[in-house]
Amino acid sequence: MSYEGFKKAEIVGWDARAGTYNDFTGQVTTQAIPMLLAMAETAPGKRILDLCCGTGRAAGAAGALGAHAEGIDVSAAMVDAARAAFPTVVFDVGDAEFIPRENHSYDAAICSFGLMHVGSPDALLSEMARVLKPGGRVALSHWIGPPESPLFRIVFGTMMKLADMSVVPPSPPPFALSTEEAMRKALEKTGFQAISILQLPLAFRAPSGKFAEQFRQFAARAAIILDKQDDAVLKEIYSSWDAQLKEFLVDGEYRVPMPALAVSAVRGT
Ligand SMILES: C[S@@+](CC[C@H](N)C(=O)[O-])C[C@H]1O[C@@H](n2cnc3c(N)ncnc32)[C@H](O)[C@@H]1O
């Protein structure tokens, strides 16, 4: 299945969020970058490709460490934001499922919270292997899914129960690689070796009364579903979220755990 409707909705969603990305999603995803840079063995002179780069913070940080960093994202608005923030790093618009780069070009490929947003995560992993030099390193982060993740158990669990999915473009399952076991299998199938997986204790934060508004800003994939629902369904979803999220309200702020996997592996020679 090609998921063309889903892929178009992703581009529209991230284009619309590029201007405020660092205030919402970027507040959380940026916390994983130091681990990914270490996993990629970032060092001066290394060629590093950041896939699904968003506003370019991983590539920008790799460049600041002396690497020859480049970034690719399918959203033109994200690439504009990345170029503005990191003018010495090369950023291009492109699809990570068909990376517009030669075979065996990079010492490391990073993908920070991108796998959940592509039509085929397997295609992205194969493309990462193709553009890496033999022995090159992959470093990626990915959300842990329900039931372990309180955030995704509540928000996606409720949407799957209450939303009208017949009006939403078909999409690949968001949490297919959200366990250590599934991630390891997918990497092994692609020929990666020396796989190492850690968990990062990340959390989504929003002021009391602003959870739904800020989560929609944060999560373009969830917004693809929410944008299509009528007001009555949205009201039901939001009130169910509020009821379930009460335990995570601390000092007027929701602090909802959304743990992530940080994964490294080596391309075989
Ligand atoms: C959650 S954001 C992650 C951005 C950044 N890597 C970070 O960690 O903050 C997901 C990004 O994937 C990009 N994306 C979605 N599908 C893509 C594809 N097929 N090829 C390249 N980028 C894609 C989106 O435009 C968006 O910028």
The ligand as an SDF file (V2000), in Angstrom:
LIG
                    3D

 27 29  0  0  0  0  0  0  0  0999 V2000
    8.1480   14.5600   14.6160 C   0  0  0  0  0  0  0  0  0  0  0  0
    8.9440   15.4370   13.3310 S   0  0  0  0  0  0  0  0  0  0  0  0
   10.6620   15.1340   13.7630 C   0  0  0  0  0  0  0  0  0  0  0  0
   11.5560   16.2840   13.3760 C   0  0  0  0  0  0  0  0  0  0  0  0
   12.9650   16.2570   13.9630 C   0  0  0  0  0  0  0  0  0  0  0  0
   13.7170   15.1370   13.4430 N   0  0  0  0  0  0  0  0  0  0  0  0
   12.9360   16.2130   15.4600 C   0  0  0  0  0  0  0  0  0  0  0  0
   13.3650   15.2140   16.0510 O   0  0  0  0  0  0  0  0  0  0  0  0
   12.4680   17.1810   16.0610 O   0  0  0  0  0  0  0  0  0  0  0  0
    8.7360   14.3920   11.9290 C   0  0  0  0  0  0  0  0  0  0  0  0
    9.3390   14.9900   10.6690 C   0  0  0  0  0  0  0  0  0  0  0  0
    9.2990   13.9840    9.6460 O   0  0  0  0  0  0  0  0  0  0  0  0
    9.0840   14.6460    8.4090 C   0  0  0  0  0  0  0  0  0  0  0  0
    8.6460   13.6490    7.4180 N   0  0  0  0  0  0  0  0  0  0  0  0
    7.4540   12.9930    7.3670 C   0  0  0  0  0  0  0  0  0  0  0  0
    7.4570   12.1360    6.3320 N   0  0  0  0  0  0  0  0  0  0  0  0
    8.6640   12.2390    5.7220 C   0  0  0  0  0  0  0  0  0  0  0  0
    9.2720   11.6000    4.6050 C   0  0  0  0  0  0  0  0  0  0  0  0
    8.6290   10.6640    3.9060 N   0  0  0  0  0  0  0  0  0  0  0  0
   10.5330   11.9710    4.2460 N   0  0  0  0  0  0  0  0  0  0  0  0
   11.1970   12.9310    4.9420 C   0  0  0  0  0  0  0  0  0  0  0  0
   10.6650   13.5740    6.0060 N   0  0  0  0  0  0  0  0  0  0  0  0
    9.4260   13.2200    6.4040 C   0  0  0  0  0  0  0  0  0  0  0  0
    8.0610   15.7070    8.7560 C   0  0  0  0  0  0  0  0  0  0  0  0
    7.9650   16.7140    7.7740 O   0  0  0  0  0  0  0  0  0  0  0  0
    8.5860   16.1900   10.1020 C   0  0  0  0  0  0  0  0  0  0  0  0
    9.4690   17.2770    9.9590 O   0  0  0  0  0  0  0  0  0  0  0  0
  1  2  1  0
  2  3  1  0
  2 10  1  0
  3  4  1  0
  4  5  1  0
  5  6  1  0
  5  7  1  0
  7  8  2  0
  7  9  1  0
 10 11  1  0
 11 12  1  0
 11 26  1  0
 12 13  1  0
 13 14  1  0
 13 24  1  0
 14 15  1  0
 14 23  1  0
 15 16  2  0
 16 17  1  0
 17 18  1  0
 17 23  2  0
 18 19  1  0
 18 20  2  0
 20 21  1  0
 21 22  2  0
 22 23  1  0
 24 25  1  0
 24 26  1  0
 26 27  1  0
M  CHG  2   2   1   9  -1
M  END
$$$$
